[in-house]
Amino acid sequence: MISAIIPTLNERKNISIIAKKLQELKIISEVIFVDDGSTDGTFKEIKKLKNKKKFKGFLRKTNISDLSKSVIYGVTKARNNNILVLDCDLQHDTKYIYKMWRKLSKKNCEMVIGSRFKKKNFSGNLGILRSFVSNFAIFIINLIFGKKTSDPLSGFFLCKKYLILKYSEKFFNKGYKILFDILFNGKENFVIYDQNIVFKKRYFEKSKFNTKIIWIFVRQMFYTKFL
């Protein structure tokens, strides 16, 4: 069975929608929301799910929002050894979860990544600028660290719990690219599969992508390469 970890920050309108989608998936036995100090009532929406057995909500009390820390916190609360990480913005289509699960179920597989760029370099719903920035970053990552996946910046992946908990002390542990930490600051060699996905359009709330996130990731790469 799978524990789904969903970090949230000002995603009030998306909570009930993603909860309904995940409620329908029998392979997911628990959904753990970790809120990063939302100011729009997101956590109130999460608390409305408390009467549904599958859902749990935690408020990470901090003045600094940090997706990586929220994901790790959520993993420490998970019952299952199979961890699914996905965003709350509905751009990660839940229809791929069964396909990812089938790949992870192979005996020699420890991680399946929902890749936006497995079959193409441009994702229409990501936008031209974001696609360019992401592909340029991936090119740099492959050049410096070696290629492990077609999308090391994905926020949608399924993996064994120990890949996060056992190696988290080695992670950069800041920012929004927890997958990069797992791939390049964690276990050195493990089997990874990519699952091609179509990145969906965001309909509610706003993207968190900005220059601050880019700068934190530059620091994360520096840490990985030299520290």
Secondary structure, DSSP 8 states (H G I E B T S, - for coil): -EEEEEEESS-GGGHHHHHHHHHT-TTEEEEEEEE---SSSHHHHHHTTTTSTTEEEEE---SS--HHHHHHHHHHT--SSEEEE--SSS-S-GGGHHHHHHHHTSTT--EEEEESSSS-S--TTT-HHHHHHHHHHHHHHHHHH--S-S-TT-S-EEEETHHHHTTGGGS---SS-HHHHHHHSS-S---EEEEE-------SS-----HHHHHHHHHHHHHHHH-
